Amino acid sequence: MNTAAGDVRVAGVLLAAGLGRRMGRPKPLVSLAGQPLVRHAAAALSAVPDYACRLVVVPPGAAGEAIRDALRDLPVTFAVNPEPGLGMMGSFRAAVQALPAGLDGVNFALADMPLVPAEAHGALLRAFADRRAPVTLAAYGPPDAAVSAPPHLFRADLLPAILAAPDADHGPRHLLRAHAAQAVTCPFPAAWLLDVDTPAALAEAEARLREAGPVRTAGPDAPGG
């Protein structure tokens, strides 16, 4: 079947509570192309009209307030991971606890992947609407060497398992393993994959954005989505 993305209620979540130890300062706030790093991923999330809601998970204190200020004009709400030092899983749990009831799924994206465009989110939403798989994955690069990386979309019945997961410096890999046989994968260009964890990666992101030209904010029905 070809179900429209708007026929399902999916939340778009952006995890932006990272401490940025390797960057030497709060990673979501480092400057990339004249804007805070978090702004790029949040703009892509906000450009997708079919999300039922959009949530950004931030750290407590001044860094969290600065992220809120950087995104103040975007259609997002916020949740706080009170202890980001305990690892990324705490941000997943904070998001699930803050989301409304009645969702069909949740798509989790990372603030330090600034090159993932709105059309990637749209493709994941359409694939989930069509198949309702427990996990809908993004994979970057050629099929014989594709790299799986966020965003990843989890069906709502898996959310209790996220809440029950222990602290860890990664996402719910146990769910990815458990449902690998039923997962649906959306292929994306390798150029969209860049995790900005170090100053060198930040410089590479700057170079790629200059090469690509103006940042596209097209919705999920844009060409190539």
Summary of the structure (lengths in Angstrom):
residues: 225
radius of gyration: 16.2
end to end distance: 18.0
largest distance: 48.4
contacts: 768
relative contact order: 0.19
helix: 40%
strand: 20%
